[in-house]
């Protein structure tokens, strides 16, 4: 009986040894394999949301709206090539050219350039006044008077049109109108009195008492 017992104990030891040698090794490998699979699944679950966030950040896609197109500021600021850019017209440039022609005696070209100036700048009082002066030379007194009065409306303290009206009314024999405008001119600028003393256009009023009174304003 003890022999059988010993044999059973030996068989049990052999079985336990076999289980530890093979069974334990297989169990560890199985656990490692399961851990590897579970780790990959967990890693995939962590990485996938990150990829979705990156994709959503760089590619804004909406089922109901088209994707947003980015346009550089420089490209938007460049005007379309099919739109013709009109050159800027400077009234001062036309006025300076008109004066040169006026001084040289080319009144027709000066008149044209003064008109161009006024088209660009309708309240250019110097161009309006000088154009009216040309009308005096051309004996077109009505247009001259209209031009001087228009210059006065735009520039009430501009002395030239008052003095020019004094000259044109003196030439037309309207002495009271001439003296009234000369008085206004001298009150704005006393130096005008020196012009009046030498200007042949004012010969008709120079010997009147009112003329002497106006000259006293200029020297007072």
NORCOR-V595990 format. One line per field, one symbol per residue. phi: phi as a letter, one per 30 degrees, with the letter a starting at -180 (. if undefined). psi: psi as a letter, one per 20 degrees, with the letter a starting at -180 (. if undefined). burial: I if it has 9 or more other C-alpha atoms within 8 Angstrom, else O. Layout:
BEGIN
phi: ???
psi: ???
burial: ???
END
This chain:
BEGIN
phi: .ddddddddddddddddddddcdddddddddddddddddddddddddeddddddddddbdcbdcbdddccbddddddddeddcdddddccddddddddddddddjdddddedddddddddbdcddddddddddddddcicdddddeddddddddbdcddeddddddddddddicddddddddedddddbdddeddddcdddcedcdcdddddddddddcd
psi: ghgggghghghhghghggghhgggghhghgggghhgghggggghhhhghghhggghghnopphiqqqppppqhghhipqqijppopqppohhghgghghghghijmhghggghghgghhgnhknhgggghhhghhghjjmhghggggghghhghnhjohghgghhgghhghijngghghghgggghhgohihhhghhiohijhhihjqhhghghhhhhi.
burial: OOOOOOOOOOOOOOOOOIIIOOIIIOOOOOOOOOOOOOOOOOOOOOOOOOOOOOOIOOOOOOOOOOOOOOOOOOOOOOOOOOOOOOOOOOIOOIIOIIIIIIOOOIIOIIIIIIIIIIOIOOOIIOIIIIIIIIIIOOOIIOIIIIIIIIIIOOOOOIIOIIIIIIIIIIIOOIIOIIIIIIIIIIIIIIOIIOOOOOOOIIIIIIOOOOIIOIIOIIOO
END
